[in-house]
């Protein structure tokens, strides 16, 4: 019997029309102009109060309260504080925020490493708690194994890529706490310990630095695929163990209002929370006459995430039927 050649994997391609005709799952905005879905590195030298920053970030997302001047959307949070124990976390949160409770914040001090079960642990937790949209892993060193005396670019890239698969599968933001190397560099992001594979694979990074270890002020530098680069001057309060914003080093560019989305937001509201119909019918409802239905549909397909994040409207387009639904605000 003649042996058949092994079948080769094929490339999954789409044409440009197919790309525009597809409605992709909206990416999430957790903190406006600050934090989005994907994998982020949070990096700083040892003993610079990174864990206090992570606790503060987790608390603000869990409660939906503003972080400095940034708007925050309330979501469940899983905080893997793997260098702590529960008594220490109890004292830390009580000192920072008092003893008012919030069941949206889930705390854990023990997990498997990434190669020995963490992915499965996260999958199970996120399936059981689908409202969880922020996962913090403190620290990277606790979830990976050292297979040689030093890490390679491919090893670093692979571990972040695995975390990105988890984040993409559940549409979450995953923050990994890491440390800087001792050698100084002109570019703050070149001080991330390890190879460039970590930053190269990540969706964004934040680097917290002080001029001197005893300083209360620090600079937080931020880069990312979804947000503008920025630098913030922060001050640490020893009394409350929280970080305060002193200065933003530049004004962020504000995207102008989108007329199309404004029209839909005026149409879909608490009094009219759901609508279904064709693009032709929607254009008629909105009294729009200067665009063809097919072009209008493709433009909305591209803007589905903005409609979701900025206006709380879920958009779907299936078999030429558009569905719009106003989401109920999450209770605080």
Secondary structure by P-SEA (a helix, b strand, c coil): cccccccccccccccaaaaaacccccccccccccccccbbbbccccccaaaaaaaaaaaaaaaccccccbbbbbbbbbbccccccaaaaaaaaaacccccccccbbbbcccccccccaaaaaaaaaaacccccbbbbcccccccccccccccaaaaaaaaaaaaaaaaaabbbbbbbbccccccccccccccccccccccccccbbbbbbccccccbbbbbbbccccccbbbbbbbbccccbbbbcccccccccccccaaaaaaaaaccccccbbbbcaaaaaaaaccccccaaaaaaaaaaaaaaaaaaccbbbbbcccbbbbbbbccccc
